[in-house]
Amino acid sequence: MKRLLVFAALLFAFALHAQQPSDQQQNPLMPTVTFDRLWEASTPQDFTISVQSSGSARYRSRNPTAPSPPPQSGIDNARLDPDYSLEFTMSPATRDRIFKLAQQANYFNGNFEFKKPVANTGTKTLTYADQARHFQTSYNWSTDKAIDELTHIFQGISNTVEHGRKLQFLRRYDKLGLDTELKYMEEESENHGMAEMELIAPILQKLADDPAVLHIAQQRARHLLKQASAGAGNR
């Protein structure tokens, strides 16, 4: 009987521990900014990033209608998973900037869509929620400076994460394709098209240290790694 009671107590404690959220899980009561972009002509077709005032962040991307790529020799028809998710801690500088911009945009309480016709770059939705407020706005393009900067930040984070995924894929299936991808990343970084680059520091380090990777690709990986390390130093 005593053993049974001890076993029941241990089982209860384990169940209680399993229900407790980790530091990385998001608290629904904490102020949160969420960005979503839906654009079937892009890759990924749909992605969502949510960040809380604590810095806890979550990224999800989906490609529900993306066609399968044609067979490629040596790659065994491998492809990136259509659905992907990542939980991470956003740098304090980026987190603080996002919440400051949300405040400047009246927490997205309003219509920020540009009134004149412009090229379609996908439907973007910004949401702010805390215990007292819940506002949401959708737009294709906006002239509001705060909205425009938020769009740039979130799309930059998505670019970084998706490049990191592709580097993992290429390292396994197509090492010769790494140099082209890394060169494009360098160009995009120079044009300020990437954000939170420290998220991909681990794969960049692996490429920089991998003797099976072309020397020029290793150099590009080291160059990007320096930028990622500089960003991590500001955390």
C-alpha positions as CSV (number, residue, x, y, z in Angstrom):
1,M,0.0,0.0,0.0
2,K,2.8,2.3,0.9
3,R,4.6,1.6,-2.4
4,L,1.3,2.3,-4.2
5,L,0.9,5.7,-2.5
6,V,4.5,6.6,-3.3
7,F,4.0,5.6,-7.0
8,A,0.8,7.7,-7.2
9,A,2.6,10.7,-5.7
10,L,5.4,10.4,-8.2
11,L,3.0,10.0,-11.1
12,F,1.1,13.1,-9.9
13,A,4.3,15.1,-9.6
14,F,5.4,14.1,-13.1
15,A,2.0,15.0,-14.6
16,L,2.1,18.4,-12.8
17,H,5.6,19.1,-14.1
18,A,4.5,18.2,-17.7
19,Q,1.7,20.7,-17.5
20,Q,4.0,23.6,-16.4
21,P,5.0,25.8,-19.4
22,S,8.7,26.1,-20.2
23,D,10.4,29.4,-20.3
24,Q,10.0,29.4,-24.1
25,Q,6.2,28.9,-24.1
26,Q,4.1,32.0,-24.5
27,N,1.9,33.4,-21.8
28,P,-1.5,34.4,-23.3
29,L,-1.9,37.2,-20.7
30,M,1.4,38.9,-21.6
31,P,1.4,41.8,-24.1
32,T,1.9,40.3,-27.6
33,V,2.5,41.6,-31.1
34,T,1.8,39.2,-33.9
35,F,2.5,39.6,-37.6
36,D,1.1,37.4,-40.4
37,R,1.7,37.5,-44.1
38,L,-0.2,35.5,-46.7
39,W,1.0,35.6,-50.2
40,E,0.7,32.6,-52.5
41,A,3.3,33.9,-55.0
42,S,6.0,33.9,-52.3
43,T,8.0,31.3,-50.4
44,P,6.9,30.7,-47.7
45,Q,3.3,31.4,-48.8
46,D,2.2,32.1,-45.2
47,F,4.1,32.9,-42.1
48,T,3.3,34.1,-38.6
49,I,5.6,35.6,-36.0
50,S,4.4,36.4,-32.5
51,V,6.6,38.1,-29.8
52,Q,5.7,38.8,-26.2
53,S,7.0,41.6,-24.0
54,S,9.2,39.0,-22.3
55,G,11.0,38.3,-25.6
56,S,9.5,34.9,-26.0
57,A,8.8,34.5,-29.7
58,R,7.3,31.9,-32.1
59,Y,7.7,31.5,-35.8
60,R,5.5,29.4,-38.1
61,S,5.6,29.1,-41.8
62,R,3.3,27.2,-44.2
63,N,3.3,26.3,-47.9
64,P,-0.1,24.6,-48.2
65,T,-0.4,24.8,-52.0
66,A,3.2,24.8,-53.1
67,P,3.8,22.4,-56.0
68,S,6.3,19.6,-55.5
69,P,9.7,20.3,-57.1
70,P,10.8,18.2,-60.2
71,P,13.1,15.3,-59.5
72,Q,16.7,16.3,-59.2
73,S,19.6,14.0,-59.6
74,G,21.4,13.3,-56.3
75,I,18.8,14.9,-54.1
76,D,16.4,11.9,-53.9
77,N,13.4,14.1,-54.4
78,A,14.0,15.7,-51.0
79,R,12.2,18.9,-50.2
80,L,11.7,21.2,-47.3
81,D,8.8,20.4,-45.0
82,P,5.7,22.5,-46.0
83,D,5.0,23.4,-42.4
84,Y,7.7,24.6,-40.0
85,S,7.7,26.1,-36.5
86,L,10.4,27.6,-34.3
87,E,10.4,29.0,-30.7
88,F,13.1,31.4,-29.8
89,T,14.0,34.3,-27.6
90,M,14.1,37.6,-29.5
91,S,16.9,40.0,-28.9
92,P,16.0,42.8,-26.4
93,A,16.8,45.5,-29.0
94,T,14.4,44.1,-31.6
95,R,11.7,43.2,-29.1
96,D,11.8,46.8,-27.6
97,R,11.7,48.3,-31.0
98,I,8.6,46.2,-32.0
99,F,6.6,47.3,-29.0
100,K,7.7,50.9,-29.4
101,L,6.5,50.9,-33.0
102,A,3.2,49.2,-32.0
103,Q,2.6,52.1,-29.5
104,Q,3.4,54.6,-32.2
105,A,0.8,52.9,-34.5
106,N,-1.8,53.2,-31.8
107,Y,-1.5,49.5,-31.1
108,F,-3.0,48.9,-34.7
109,N,-6.3,50.4,-33.8
110,G,-7.1,51.9,-37.3
111,N,-6.9,51.5,-41.0
112,F,-3.4,51.7,-42.3
113,E,-3.9,50.6,-45.9
114,F,-2.6,52.9,-48.6
115,K,-5.6,54.2,-50.5
116,K,-4.2,54.1,-54.1
117,P,-3.7,50.9,-56.1
118,V,-0.2,49.3,-55.7
119,A,1.4,46.0,-56.6
120,N,0.2,43.1,-54.5
121,T,2.9,42.0,-52.0
122,G,0.6,39.8,-49.9
123,T,-2.0,40.4,-47.2
124,K,-0.2,41.4,-44.0
125,T,-1.9,41.5,-40.6
126,L,-0.6,43.1,-37.4
127,T,-2.3,42.2,-34.0
128,Y,-1.7,43.7,-30.6
129,A,-3.1,42.0,-27.5
130,D,-2.8,42.5,-23.8
131,Q,-5.2,42.2,-20.8
132,A,-6.9,45.5,-21.7
133,R,-6.6,45.8,-25.5
134,H,-7.0,43.7,-28.7
135,F,-6.6,45.5,-32.0
136,Q,-5.8,44.2,-35.5
137,T,-5.2,45.7,-38.9
138,S,-4.7,44.2,-42.3
139,Y,-3.0,45.8,-45.3
140,N,-1.1,45.2,-48.5
141,W,1.1,48.3,-48.3
142,S,1.1,51.2,-45.9
143,T,2.7,54.7,-45.8
144,D,2.6,54.7,-42.0
145,K,6.3,54.7,-40.9
146,A,5.7,52.6,-37.9
147,I,3.7,50.0,-39.8
148,D,6.3,50.0,-42.6
149,E,9.2,49.4,-40.2
150,L,7.4,46.6,-38.4
151,T,6.7,44.9,-41.7
152,H,10.4,45.2,-42.6
153,I,11.5,43.8,-39.2
154,F,9.2,40.8,-39.3
155,Q,9.9,40.0,-43.0
156,G,13.6,40.2,-42.2
157,I,13.2,37.6,-39.4
158,S,11.3,35.3,-41.7
159,N,14.1,35.7,-44.3
160,T,16.7,34.7,-41.8
161,V,14.8,31.6,-40.5
162,E,14.0,30.4,-44.0
163,H,17.6,30.9,-45.2
164,G,18.7,28.9,-42.2
165,R,16.4,26.1,-43.1
166,K,17.6,26.1,-46.7
167,L,21.3,25.9,-45.6
168,Q,20.5,22.9,-43.5
169,F,18.8,21.3,-46.5
170,L,21.7,22.1,-48.9
171,R,24.3,20.9,-46.6
172,R,22.7,17.5,-46.5
173,Y,21.6,17.2,-50.1
174,D,23.4,19.7,-52.4
175,K,26.7,21.1,-50.9
176,L,27.5,22.7,-54.3
177,G,24.4,24.8,-54.0
178,L,25.6,26.4,-50.7
179,D,27.8,29.1,-52.3
180,T,24.9,30.5,-54.4
181,E,22.6,30.6,-51.3
182,L,25.3,32.2,-49.1
183,K,26.1,34.8,-51.7
184,Y,22.4,35.7,-52.0
185,M,22.3,36.0,-48.2
186,E,25.3,38.3,-48.1
187,E,23.6,40.6,-50.6
188,E,20.3,40.5,-48.7
189,S,22.1,41.2,-45.5
190,E,23.9,44.2,-47.0
191,N,20.5,45.6,-48.1
192,H,19.2,45.1,-44.5
193,G,16.8,42.4,-45.6
194,M,17.6,40.0,-42.7
195,A,17.0,40.3,-39.0
196,E,17.9,38.3,-35.9
197,M,20.8,36.6,-37.7
198,E,22.0,35.0,-34.5
199,L,19.2,32.5,-35.0
200,I,21.2,30.8,-37.8
201,A,24.6,31.1,-36.2
202,P,24.8,27.3,-35.4
203,I,24.4,26.3,-39.1
204,L,26.8,29.0,-40.3
205,Q,29.4,27.7,-37.8
206,K,28.9,24.2,-39.1
207,L,29.4,25.3,-42.7
208,A,32.5,27.4,-41.8
209,D,34.1,24.4,-40.1
210,D,33.0,21.7,-42.7
211,P,36.0,20.7,-44.9
212,A,33.5,19.1,-47.4
213,V,32.1,22.6,-48.2
214,L,33.7,24.7,-50.9
215,H,36.3,27.2,-49.5
216,I,34.5,30.2,-51.0
217,A,31.3,29.0,-49.3
218,Q,33.1,28.6,-46.0
219,Q,34.4,32.2,-46.3
220,R,30.9,33.5,-46.9
221,A,29.6,31.5,-43.9
222,R,32.3,33.1,-41.7
223,H,31.4,36.6,-43.0
224,L,27.7,36.1,-42.2
225,L,28.7,34.5,-38.9
226,K,30.5,37.7,-37.9
227,Q,27.3,39.6,-38.5
228,A,25.3,37.1,-36.5
229,S,27.8,37.3,-33.6
230,A,27.6,41.1,-33.7
231,G,23.9,40.9,-33.4
232,A,24.1,38.5,-30.5
233,G,26.5,40.9,-28.7
234,N,23.7,43.4,-28.6
235,R,21.4,41.1,-26.7
